[in-house]
Amino acid sequence: MYYTPAFRRSLAEAVVQRLRETQERLDELEAWCGAMERLERYLPPRTSRGAP
């Protein structure tokens, strides 16, 4: 099956855009996880359920 150069270019651009969006989400998630890890240092240790 033959795809025109314009179609392939448009498909490539869509893939690149999706990858950029995914990378942005990963960066945000990584920052959020880092913030949670820093915050956990200041919290008391976790206790098991039912413990006072």
HELIX and SHEET records of a PDB file:
HELIX    1   1 PRO A    5  GLU A   40  1                                  36    
END                                                                             
